[in-house]
């Protein structure tokens, strides 16, 4: 066949055409016997999303050497439990000084293979610090360097960036890493179609799955800022030169337990109506500037 290695079990195929219908790139078509096949030029258009494999109700289609028998079946999920997980997730800043259970760590890493990315661009890079001793070394180096820089009157730029944390850092508080035993840093290729949003989506999935396993997490903007300032840390994290540091998440066993969800102020939610597309030239320019920023 082709590099796609599309195979159809003709005994199972019911000619429903769902694989063809759900292929957004039009890489598949029916042959004269109404059996799915690769369309002309389809191999070049294929995004390797495996929608065709996933949508086939009979498990008649395999592709790229992947068999439907090896895929997990779709299960029903309790929406109230999922909503409760969303409502009760918290950013933790108190951790036990111990490594996470290796089995749970392995589950967290493996889960990342299923996070969605724009155009199915599977080139995200995840750097894990999964040993508390490595984390402590990383923490000590970073905090000492920050204290040294913030104590230097010539480092006004960095001092201003971390100004609100300066006193805490100088007193020895781990204001950056919050005592977390672990950290994951996600980076994205600079030429990726959705390089800015893919990493955030990935960490969102990571956070919810982690908290479902009883693992505490924290989105860490300060650590993200530190990595941007100190290139040697990116080298230690083995972030490829072709990738941009995107964000950081701390995690580990929680040293605190939340009993209930908060009661947040609601965001603004609107229902869009028909029409309403007229806009002045000035407002159009303003909107373009805001969107670009």
BELBEL-V838045 format. One record per backbone hydrogen bond with DSSP energy under -0.5 kcal/mol. CO is the residue of the C=O (numbers start at 0). NH is the residue of the N-H. If there is no record, write none. Layout:
BEGIN
co=CO nh=NH
co=CO nh=NH
END
This chain:
BEGIN
co=1 nh=4
co=3 nh=63
co=4 nh=64
co=6 nh=61
co=7 nh=9
co=8 nh=11
co=8 nh=12
co=16 nh=20
co=17 nh=21
co=19 nh=22
co=21 nh=23
co=22 nh=25
co=26 nh=38
co=28 nh=36
co=30 nh=33
co=34 nh=30
co=36 nh=28
co=38 nh=41
co=40 nh=43
co=40 nh=44
co=41 nh=45
co=49 nh=53
co=50 nh=54
co=51 nh=55
co=55 nh=58
co=59 nh=8
co=61 nh=6
co=62 nh=65
co=64 nh=66
co=65 nh=62
co=66 nh=69
co=67 nh=70
co=76 nh=78
co=77 nh=81
co=78 nh=82
co=79 nh=83
co=80 nh=84
co=81 nh=85
co=82 nh=86
co=83 nh=87
co=84 nh=88
co=86 nh=261
co=89 nh=91
co=89 nh=216
co=93 nh=254
co=95 nh=97
co=100 nh=103
co=100 nh=104
co=101 nh=105
co=102 nh=106
co=103 nh=107
co=104 nh=108
co=105 nh=109
co=106 nh=110
co=107 nh=111
co=108 nh=111
co=109 nh=112
co=110 nh=113
co=111 nh=114
co=116 nh=119
co=117 nh=120
co=119 nh=121
co=120 nh=122
co=124 nh=126
co=124 nh=186
co=125 nh=127
co=126 nh=184
co=127 nh=129
co=128 nh=182
co=130 nh=134
co=131 nh=135
co=132 nh=136
co=133 nh=137
co=134 nh=138
co=135 nh=139
co=136 nh=140
co=137 nh=141
co=138 nh=142
co=139 nh=143
co=140 nh=144
co=141 nh=145
co=142 nh=146
co=143 nh=147
co=144 nh=148
co=145 nh=149
co=146 nh=150
co=148 nh=151
co=150 nh=152
co=151 nh=154
co=153 nh=155
co=154 nh=158
co=155 nh=159
co=156 nh=160
co=157 nh=161
co=159 nh=162
co=161 nh=164
co=161 nh=165
co=162 nh=165
co=164 nh=168
co=165 nh=169
co=166 nh=170
co=167 nh=172
co=168 nh=171
co=172 nh=174
co=173 nh=177
co=176 nh=179
co=181 nh=250
co=182 nh=128
co=183 nh=248
co=184 nh=126
co=185 nh=245
co=185 nh=246
co=186 nh=124
co=187 nh=243
co=188 nh=191
co=191 nh=194
co=193 nh=197
co=196 nh=200
co=197 nh=201
co=198 nh=202
co=199 nh=203
co=200 nh=204
co=201 nh=205
co=202 nh=206
co=203 nh=207
co=204 nh=208
co=205 nh=209
co=206 nh=210
co=207 nh=211
co=208 nh=212
co=209 nh=212
co=209 nh=214
co=210 nh=213
co=213 nh=253
co=215 nh=251
co=216 nh=91
co=217 nh=249
co=218 nh=220
co=219 nh=223
co=220 nh=224
co=221 nh=225
co=222 nh=226
co=223 nh=227
co=224 nh=228
co=225 nh=229
co=228 nh=230
co=229 nh=232
co=229 nh=233
co=230 nh=234
co=231 nh=235
co=232 nh=236
co=233 nh=238
co=234 nh=237
co=237 nh=239
co=239 nh=242
co=241 nh=189
co=243 nh=187
co=246 nh=185
co=247 nh=219
co=248 nh=183
co=249 nh=217
co=250 nh=181
co=251 nh=215
co=252 nh=95
co=266 nh=268
co=269 nh=271
co=279 nh=283
co=280 nh=284
co=281 nh=285
co=282 nh=286
co=283 nh=287
co=284 nh=288
co=285 nh=289
co=286 nh=290
co=287 nh=291
co=288 nh=292
END
